[in-house]
Amino acid sequence: MAPTRIEESQVNSTAEQPAEVVARLRTTFRTGRTKPVSWRTGQLRGLRSLLTEHGQDIAAALHADLGKGEREAFRTEIDFTVREIDHTLERLEGWLRPEPVEVPEHLGDARAWTVLDPLGVVLVIAPWNYPAQLLLAPVAGALAAGNCVVAKPSELAPATSRVIAELLPLFLDADAVAVMEGAVPETTALLEQRFDHIFYTGNGTVGRIVMRAAAEHLTPVTLELGGKSPAFVDRSTDLHDVAARLVSTKFLNAGQTCVAPDYVLTDRETAAELEGALAEAVRQAFGADPAASPRYGRIVNERHFDRLTGLLGSGRLVVGGAYDRTNRYIAPTVLADVSPDSAVMAEEIFGPILPVVVADGLDEAIAFINDRDKPLALYAFTESQEVRDRLVAETSSGGVGFGLPVAHLTVSDLPFGGVGESGMGRYHGQYSLETFSHRKAVLDKPLA
């Protein structure tokens, strides 16, 4: 259904001012053209075609921005989003059916039900670490809900931003979907407009700016933030398997993943044994020289590189530690003997450094977690059902994963989102539809 080349007249120009873009999209929404299921499914299929027909273009852009290998680009961004779209397409009509509600006896023969209304014009602001997935998956949810969308890619991933800005108008309704590129001034101008929902993925500092701007128009927001997601390990489990799974998820995208394990929490004896297993797992995953591995990415820019290298002295080096600023390369690094008061434990690392912190027993580990901001995820490797039950019941986090970090966000029927400092709101699957819709109450009481 898509053209094979880009026509100048089809591409939304970033010279168009934010107020003009929002007004144009609001005019489209008011015509009602985005509400039929046929329009929604058509947009989802168009987005799917963009991803499948131009996956190589997107993968090349991701490599230019982040050094992502092609396999990782498809697995974590392109194919991930296609699966989310397919899940929605299969279920959308059922999700949109009115839901009957029981009516109390005093209303006699009245009937009641709820319907999902699209909100209007929504803004999706994406981060740089997964710049395709974390833009297009929320956009898919907003379109499924029948909204018009302004998509704001990250300027810190310029190649991906450009390819999406060029392609999106070719595959989607250009009167209902606009891409606005730019940096802080452009984003600030966008936030001055009145939207019906703002969906932001990024850090808490900018999240607060988004909330303050949204408050001027009483606009609801979804904030997908981050935090220091702990990985609790006890001696009841195979530490070599634990190490392999920690390495495969921590060093994905060179550690620049909001749900990556941020640090390991375990007892002193287990920590000593886990060190060797982690070092071996790094070698198995990336070879003797990770800098030469096509599976290992790069840090997004020099500013983040300098921040991360400043954390390398926070503990005893177990493996890694090498870096090259010219190539924005930091080796997969594990630190031991890390103090809870060290620099690496002060904020989310968001890079390829894994500290191992000692906690003497489950009680101390739970207290350690609860003394800090609520994380986006909590992971645990344990064969004890009692330990699992206590971690779920006695801690608060956006999600919990046993045995495999990160995997919970690939399950479309699970809500994905944070709590407290790690965010507010949720999406994926039906939860995206709910986020970008208003559930309207309807009651019908016959006159006779």
HELIX and SHEET records of a PDB file:
HELIX    1   1 GLU A    8  GLN A   10  5                                   3    
HELIX    2   2 PRO A   18  ARG A   30  1                                  13    
HELIX    3   3 VAL A   37  GLU A   53  1                                  17    
HELIX    4   4 GLY A   55  LEU A   66  1                                  12    
HELIX    5   5 GLU A   70  ALA A   73  1                                   4    
HELIX    6   6 PHE A   74  ILE A   78  3                                   5    
HELIX    7   7 ASP A   79  LEU A   96  1                                  18    
HELIX    8   8 GLU A  105  LEU A  107  5                                   3    
HELIX    9   9 GLN A  133  ALA A  144  1                                  12    
HELIX   10  10 PRO A  158  PHE A  171  1                                  14    
HELIX   11  11 VAL A  184  LEU A  191  1                                   8    
HELIX   12  12 GLY A  204  ALA A  215  1                                  12    
HELIX   13  13 LEU A  239  LYS A  250  1                                  12    
HELIX   14  14 LEU A  252  GLY A  255  5                                   4    
HELIX   15  15 ARG A  268  PHE A  286  1                                  19    
HELIX   16  16 PRO A  290  ALA A  292  5                                   3    
HELIX   17  17 GLU A  302  THR A  309  1                                   8    
HELIX   18  18 LEU A  312  SER A  314  5                                   3    
HELIX   19  19 ALA A  343  MET A  345  5                                   3    
HELIX   20  20 LEU A  362  ASN A  370  1                                   9    
HELIX   21  21 GLN A  385  GLU A  394  1                                  10    
HELIX   22  22 ALA A  407  THR A  410  5                                   4    
HELIX   23  23 GLY A  420  SER A  422  5                                   3    
HELIX   24  24 GLN A  430  THR A  435  1                                   6    
SHEET    1   A 3 GLU A  99  VAL A 101  0                                        
SHEET    2   A 3 ARG A 111  PRO A 118 -1                                        
SHEET    3   A 3 SER A 437  ASP A 444 -1                                        
SHEET    1   B 6 VAL A 177  VAL A 179  0                                        
SHEET    2   B 6 CYS A 148  LYS A 152  1                                        
SHEET    3   B 6 VAL A 121  ILE A 125  1                                        
SHEET    4   B 6 HIS A 197  THR A 201  1                                        
SHEET    5   B 6 VAL A 221  GLU A 224  1                                        
SHEET    6   B 6 GLY A 423  MET A 424 -1                                        
SHEET    1   C 7 ARG A 316  VAL A 319  0                                        
SHEET    2   C 7 THR A 333  ALA A 336 -1                                        
SHEET    3   C 7 ILE A 353  VAL A 358  1                                        
SHEET    4   C 7 TYR A 263  THR A 266  1                                        
SHEET    5   C 7 PRO A 230  VAL A 233  1                                        
SHEET    6   C 7 LEU A 378  PHE A 381  1                                        
SHEET    7   C 7 VAL A 400  PHE A 402  1                                        
SHEET    1   D 2 TYR A 323  ASP A 324  0                                        
SHEET    2   D 2 TYR A 329  ILE A 330 -1                                        
END                                                                             
